[in-house]
Amino acid sequence: MFSSESLKPVEVHFPPWGSFVLESHHAKQFRMPDTAHAFYKIMYVLKGYGAVQSVKMNVRIAPGDVIAVAPGFRHRIVDDARAPLALIVLCIQKQVAAFPQDDEALKCFPAVRCYRQDALAEEARHILRQMLFEQTLQRPATAGMITGLALQLMSAVLRLQSNSASPARREKGLTGNSSARVRAYVRDLEQQFWKNEKIDNVAARLGISRRQFTKLFRAVTGASWLEYVRGVRIRHACSLLAADRSITTAAFECGFDDLSSFYRTFKARMGCTPQQYREKKSKPRQPTV
């Protein structure tokens, strides 16, 4: 759905499957009254500057930010008059996420929160692009695909909220200086190590040069980026192999595209092949006397 520059929020008309992505391009005179939606809302800022405001909050937003807003939270979007906002907005009806097993997790969905220079922001961009593509083509199984993607992004938000670090502390790390952003990235990497990214893309996403990222990453972790990523992957692979998972599945889950590179990396770090590691871990212990 394309929206020309608007003076007020775009009206949401949900399809039968209950998830919808829309574009909202604000005119300079855009005004939004205090509103509490009956659905979940996840927004991506394409361009412009502004804030999401409530009685007690004023969350500044900028290009590349992802903002989550919970159902029932009364808020308004205020634009910078010199640079009005253009947003991609994912709207999800509550019944789409109404799984009994996730009742407690859904309570963690933030009233409002901005994700900046974060692994979640990168994931949101990828998912929203795919959802727009699906909506545009309307191919067979579009409803299922869009529903699955919407739940994937919601789950990513909920999982991040369950992080042991408090939202206030984490937000400070995400919006602070370059060193803080690298530390936040390292925390996220523990859950995102399987992604095949290039160091240049990571540095660009964090808004710093490759040279500065390399220096800061080593200062934070004591290792190079590639060494650290490989270490996290192989550590997870060891836990999978010890649990009797297949070598092929372990390689795939840990982000290796082919078995040969997995074998080389594993042996270089562990001093044995994945098969030898499995055999060693699966041997029954000899009784002691």
NORTAGI-V13478 format. One line per field, one symbol per residue. phi: phi as a letter, one per 40 degrees, with the letter a starting at -180 (. if undefined). A space follows every 10 residues. Layout:
BEGIN
phi = ???
END
This chain:
BEGIN
phi = .cbcdbcadc ccbccdcgba bbbbbccccd bbcdbbccbc bbbbccagbi abbadbbacc badgcbbbbc dgccaabbcc dcaccbbbbc bbccccbcbd cbdcccccdc daabbbfbdc ccccdccccc cccccccfcd gddccccccc cccccccccc ccdcccdccc ccccbccccc cccccccccc bbccccbccc ccccccgbcc cccdcccccc bgacdccccc cccccccccc cccgcccccc ccccgccacc cccccccccb gacdcccccc ccccccccb
END
